[in-house]
Amino acid sequence: MIYDAEEPVRSPGLRASFQLAEPPCASHLRVPENLINPRPRPDPNGDILPLIGGGVRAASADGLLLLDFMDEHATAPIVGRVGAGWARQIEAFEMDPDRTRFVCNPLSGQLLRLPDIDGTKKTSKYQFLGILTQSDSPNRPPDRYAVAWLSDDDGAVEGSFVMRRFLSQKGEWDDKLVGLPSPLPLARKMFMSQEVVAFAGRLWWVDVSWGAVSVDPFSDRPELRFVELPRGSVTEPVQGLPTLGRYRRMGVSEGRMRYAEVSEKKPFVLSSFALQDGGSCWTLEHRMVLDRIGGWADGGYPGLEEAPHIGVIHPLNASVMILTIGNGSHAVSVDMDRSKALGCSLLRGCGGEDPLPHFNGFLKPCVLPPLLGSTLIPSAGTRASTKSNFKSKTLSDILVRVDRCSKN
């Protein structure tokens, strides 16, 4: 698994660096700041504070990562000194900071920068983008990929969606696809709070209070589909800060779409479901009280009095769930088949900064197949290729942690 947010590194390099770790430890991806091409830094003695950060926003089924970085300025007058530096009080953030997006091969470090949407970096409205790949031959590297954004179309026909997409074979963003018929059974808006999931040739946008809308972004005539959450999991629309996303997650494991949730009050009950092949219903696969599993209550883990959060669903083992505890400071892997806690890891960054308890989904699941290390990212006019003299390095699955809020 990967930690979702990192501050860019000041390096002249042209590739990302990737620190691999076995779950429940988190892996880290770092990108050279010069590739983001931030704006000139303001006067260090002035009232403007530069904030540059970002990270992994989504992953394809074969391990390519979609990265999103933000170059923001905050109004932060100096109020004193801290050691050799200034103490500041942040008063306001830039409403629409510059955004730069990449597709990344984490094993080789290759980065391809996506064109700015509509020729501008002011694209913060395009949140929750996903990445999907296609290959012309089974068990081969991808020949093309699509990056897509989907949303309710507030400015068009009622009950319709709008989509933007980047197709690698074209090398540019398409015009908006408007008026896509809504598959939703009710006149209710979707509220996204987790990363977009790539599964079964489609991208899935998830509302953890209701269900998921999916679409094939490669299609000339995109058809939206809706899958509701398991019976009993649908709630009223979420308003304000989407804290419900801390306790619920949708993801892919063992080739099937899964949904997991943990209750917010004691006894903390962890449940996981699998979507049937037809996509019409869910099957309950696991349900357990966490205090009753081996190594949980007596494992010496911090923060067990508070409800744990869903970190990620293990992409290769559907019985294993990664939970975060201690206000997001630690990750614990739980084997639901064996009713056993497998291990615990500290999730704080290398510098000891505080975790991000308010940030949903700060861990991202990712599968790294053997071919990924020698695969080139597809681009316009090319097909996927591999470097025959590259010895592939494999890691069955990882968590990539990217800290959007590492801003100093």
VOPAPA-846223 format. One record per residue (C-alpha): residue in three letters; x, y, z. Coordinates in pm, whole numbers, plus 50000, padded with zeros to 5 digits. Example, Ala and Ser with C-alpha at 12.3 -4.5 7.8 and 13.67 -1.06 7.14 Angstrom:
// residues 2
ALA512304955050780SER513674989450714
// end
This chain:
// residues 408
MET500005000050000ILE501095035649933TYR500905066350155ASP498795091749970ALA500695124450014GLU504285135750003GLU506115168549972PRO508115169349646VAL511875165449685ARG514305192049568SER516285171349322PRO517435175548959GLY516275140148886LEU513815131048611ARG512235100648776ALA510205093349085SER511795074349372PHE509885046249535GLN510495031749882LEU508844997649892ALA507464981950208GLU505394951650294PRO501954958650448PRO501004968950708CYS503994991850650ALA503335019450397SER505425025550087HIS506375060749980LEU506595077149638ARG508535109549592VAL508675131949285PRO511345158149203GLU509975193149250ASN511485205348922LEU509135182548725ILE506135199748885ASN507545233348771PRO506105253849059ARG505695291349048PRO508635312949165ARG508865312049542PRO507675344049713ASP509835365149941PRO510605342950245ASN510225373450469GLY506835382950326ASP503275372950411ILE502835346850134LEU503665310550215PRO504185285649928LEU502545251649981ILE503515224149738GLY502255188849788GLY500265160549641GLY500535124049563VAL498795092449448ARG495165097449357ALA494355064049189ALA495945032349051SER495235010248752ALA494834972648791ASP498354967448654GLY500134992148882LEU500285025248695LEU499645054348931LEU497795087048874LEU499505115549059ASP498145150249135PHE500255178649276MET499135212549401ASP501095245349394GLU499255267849639HIS499945301149805ALA498575309350149THR498315342850324ALA500335337150642PRO501685368150822ILE504775363951037VAL503925364351408GLY507285355651560ARG510295332751542VAL510735295451589GLY514435287451613ALA516055301351298GLY512755303351108TRP509525323051116ALA506345314651302ARG503295322251090GLN499545323451129ILE497705311050821GLU494725333450745ALA493595322450399PHE494315297050126GLU494305302349753MET490875292149622ASP492065275949298PRO495745265749318ASP497755253149022ARG497445215448958THR499925192948778ARG499115156448705PHE501295126848605VAL501015090248517CYS503775071148698ASN505335036648681PRO506415033149045LEU508955005348987SER510865022048703GLY510195057548824GLN509005068248478LEU506715098648481LEU504555112048200ARG503015146048262LEU499405149848152PRO498465181047953ASP496685208248148ILE492915205248115ASP491665232647880GLY495195247147881THR495075259348240LYS496495247548571LYS493455261448754THR491645228048752SER490865220749117LYS487235213949022TYR488385181448864GLN488675159949174PHE488425122049187LEU490025112548858GLY490675075948782ILE493025056748553LEU492165025848346THR494415005948111GLN493804983047813SER496024956747652ASP495634940647310SER496914907347442PRO496224889247772ASN498944890448036ARG500834917547851PRO501714953547942PRO499024979547870ASP498834993947518ARG496795024347620TYR495275041447921ALA492455065647998VAL492255091548275ALA488695102748344TRP486585125348566LEU482845120848621SER480315142748800ASP476665151948821ASP475965177048544ASP474455205748742GLY474385228948444ALA472565206148199VAL469635182448181GLU468405171948524GLY469475136748610SER472515135848380PHE476285133048419VAL479275149848257MET482665133648186ARG486135145948090ARG488715121047969PHE492305118947850LEU493075090347610SER496765081547573GLN496405072247206LYS495195107747134GLY497475125747377GLU494925152447470TRP491835158747678ASP488525153847499ASP485825180147510LYS483245175447782LEU480835146647729VAL477575161347858GLY474085147847904LEU475135112347993PRO471925095648118SER471955089848492PRO471615053848613LEU470705065248965PRO467365052249097LEU466665084349293ALA467015121649237ARG469975123149472LYS473505136449423MET476605115049452PHE479205125249714MET482615110049637SER485035105049925GLN487475077949816GLU489735071249517VAL488255060049185VAL488515022049145ALA489525004148823PHE487684971148782ALA486244949248504GLY487124973348224ARG485405002648395LEU486135030948638TRP484015032048954TRP483175064349141VAL482155055949497ASP479715072949734VAL480225053650058SER476745063550179TRP474945049749875GLY476835030549603ALA479025033949294VAL478595046648938SER480835030348675VAL481665036948310ASP484035025048037PRO486045056647955PHE487325041647628SER483825037547485ASP482585059947205ARG479155058147370PRO479775056747745GLU477015039047936LEU476785045448309ARG475805018248555PHE474945020148924VAL475504994649200GLU473955001549540LEU475714992649863PRO474634961350053ARG471224962450216GLY471474980350550SER474555000650450VAL472755028050254THR472435059850463GLU471075094750418PRO473175117550194VAL476405128550360GLN476695165850426GLY479815185450516LEU483095167650591PRO482675131850465THR483825114150782LEU481795083350690GLY484555074950443ARG486875066950733TYR484785036550820ARG483875023850472ARG485825013850163MET485234998249823GLY488064980849639VAL489194950849438SER490584918749587GLU491154884849427GLY489574897449107ARG486234907749261MET484774940649379ARG484614942149759TYR483004965150012ALA484094967750376GLU482794987250673VAL483454989851045SER480925002451298GLU481645035951461LYS480595025251812LYS481464996152038PRO481464967551984PHE483494975451672VAL482154951551408LEU484124946551085SER482134934050784SER483164926350426PHE481054918550119ALA481734906249764LEU479834917849457GLN478294889449258ASP479454884948899GLY476254899648761GLY476764930948970SER473224930049107CYS473784919649470TRP476364915949745THR477304885149949LEU478424888650311GLU481774870650345HIS483064881350687ARG481624897350999MET483414898551333VAL483794918251654LEU487344931351660ASP487754928152038ARG487244890552004ILE489974883351750GLY493364870751859GLY496044896851924TRP493714927051899ALA492784937152254ASP496024923552403GLY498344934552122GLY499374967152286TYR498054987851996PRO497325025052056GLY493885040752033LEU491755009352064GLU489105028552257GLU488245047351937ALA486695032151627PRO489325019751381HIS489245032451023ILE489315011850704GLY492765016450551VAL492664994250244ILE491214961150133HIS494144937850060PRO494174934649679LEU495474898749674ASN493904883449985ALA490224890850043SER490374878450402VAL492954904850503MET491964940450590ILE494314969150675LEU492844991150949THR494225023751085ILE494095031151458GLY495415056651705ASN493965086351516GLY495575073851195SER499065069151339HIS499265031151302ALA498125004451057VAL497054969651167SER496544940250932VAL493694916751029ASP493064881950888MET489304877050902ASP489434839950811ARG491784832551100SER490284858551338LYS493744871551407ALA495664904351404LEU498754898451190GLY500864929151261CYS501074966351330SER503124994251176LEU503755030951250LEU502385053350974ARG503955086251072GLY506255101550811CYS510015099750826GLY510175134150983GLY507775124951265GLU504965147551149ASP501455142251277PRO499135118351091LEU496115130350896PRO493075119051095HIS490755142150898PHE491855129350558ASN489915099850416GLY491735073450217PHE495315084450284LEU496425048950199LYS496085035749846PRO496104998849743CYS498244989149447VAL499244956449278LEU502654954349111PRO502744926448850PRO506124912048740LEU506144930248404LEU505644964748555GLY509304971548627SER510234968148259THR507104984248112LEU507055018247943ILE503975039847994PRO501965041147667SER501855074647488ALA500355088647169GLY501525069146863THR503265041847063ARG502495007447196ALA503564993147527SER507094979247529THR509504963747773LYS513244966147818SER514514930747774ASN517654936447980PHE515724949248283LYS515424924348565SER511944928948708LYS511544934549080THR508254922649223LEU506314930649536SER502984913249566ASP501144943649691ILE501994976749845LEU500395006550011VAL501485040349885ARG501115068250132VAL501005103149985ASP500545132250221ARG498775161450054CYS499255182150364SER503065179750394LYS503305216350306ASN506325230850479
// end
